[in-house]
Amino acid sequence: MTSESMIMTKEGITLASDMAITTPENKSYNCGTKIFKLTDDFPIGIMINGNVDFQNIPLETLIGEFAKTVDFKKIKTVQQIKDQFLNYLSINTNYTTFNDYLFSILHHFKKELIEEIKEYGFEETLSYYSEKDASYFINNNENYNTEFYEIIPQDKNKEEVNMRIWRIFSYYFSFEGTGIIFAGFDSDNFYPTFFEITLHCNDNGKIIYEENDSMINSEKPIIKVFAINEEAYTFITGISKNFEDFIKEYIEESNNIFLNELTYRLTTRKYNKTLIDEILKICTTLMSDIYKDIGQQIQNFKINGIYDTSEFAEYLPKQIHWDLANYLIKLTALKQKFSSDNETVSSETEIAFITKHNHFEWIQKD
């Protein structure tokens, strides 16, 4: 696995990554290169995370061979390099079908989900997972409307819960591919650009990928963390995921207690069932709306935390940017040493700095 960070200001872009390579057997080796210099002729770097292979070919090999095909003196934008790289992959990697790729990941996800439901219960298991809106190539799946019906309890709204599990799967799915960050400066602009995408497969000559985030020719500073980033994300947002999960669980438990107590009191006062059901429906809808608002407020707080920390970083010297980018990765590595998690993030790091004038330079490379 991987932990990575990026600090982007008008002065330059700092890319930092750990160097751990994790095997399918969860053995880790501190020997992986995840930041790549493409050329001396254009200010750009590429950083990868997740699967280090694409269609069974090492990304390091593909990036190196791709760089040989590009006349960087004719390149004008970072987006051109991103688009040319995707085109290179579509021509030079093995074909598969997206349906086969999706099925293999979906099969593994459902197996894990069923095992966790048996151990922890249905609602508790689902509440543990993060969610993400399904990508268009996921919701085009022929079984999209009924895929999870077989594992949904009979007392649940199957259509609604099926959509919820797809959102959970979409979040899970985004970690199954290869994350790629393209970062640099366009030739005709003074401000930096980055694109973050997730590669999935070569579907018969069409690269299936997700556009996760981007900033083009931006003078706004930004600090971003990628892959395994919980501790670093807490640092830059001011809210830990554990605390956020606690708030969600507390609200859910409080709502359930309230509804149960309300049901009991209405029943003991001998209101008819139709009226009780209508009152409970109204209360449930109101509480759901309130919860959504609280959830949005938490999200806004985290976003503001990122912006505040990022704006402060703009006034710091570049050496502190390098230290901060390095620190954000070591936070994750240190956390793993103090927990039962497998140590899949290493303390050994590599750091690169990209500027308009000096292009790509290594700051630290173990």
Secondary structure, DSSP 8 states (H G I E B T S, - for coil): --EEEEEE-SS-EEEEEE-EEE-TTS-EEE----EEE--SSS-EEEEEEE-SEETTEEHHHHHHHHHHH--GGG---HHHHHHHHHHHHHHHS--B-HHHHHHHHHHHHHHHHHHHHHHH-HHHHHHHS------HHHHTSTTTTTTTGGGS-TTS-HHHHHHHHHHHHHHHHTTTSEEEEEEEE-TT-SSEEEEEEEEEEEETTEEEEEEEEEE-S--S-EEEEEES-HHHHHHHHS--HHHHHHHHHHHHHHHHHHHHHHHHHHHHTT--HHHHHHHHHHHHHHHHHHHHHHHHHHHHHHHHHHHHHHHHHTTS-HHHHHHHHHHHHHHHHHHHHTSSS---S-S-EEEEEEETTTEEEEEEE-
